[in-house]
Amino acid sequence: QVQLVESGGGLVQAGGSLRLSCAASGRTLSAYNMGWFRQAPGKEREFVAGLSWSGGMIYYVDSVKGRFTISRDNAKITVYLQMNNLRPEDTAVYYCAASSGPPKVPRVGAEYVVWGQGTQVTVSS
């Protein structure tokens, strides 16, 4: 079973950028559809972005389109979430997750079988 470890979170001012990384151990991510979710205090977990294992499908929640970019390295060991023009409402714990099966981008957390521990992103105004 693959294990996921996120990193790259931190405190940034509004308008700034961060790049989150999700590193796999145990095996590569080549056969997994990958997703990034976030959960702000008092709110439900929200799908942010996802990438099919084939690379042919990418989805973003409307609130991050044009600002966030999901990508995967060629070795298919690490998935990234580049976050630009950050806003205070982006403040949350960000989680990466892996889903097996045919290439697709699930937007429901229950379809993901492996989760990382999360990394905190705080955007100050």
Salt bridges, closest charged atoms under 4 A:
GLU46 OE1 - ARG38 NE 2.76
ASP62 OD1 - LYS65 NZ 2.93
ASP90 OD1 - ARG38 NH1 2.94
ASP90 OD2 - ARG67 NH1 2.76
GLU111 OE1 - LYS104 NZ 3.05
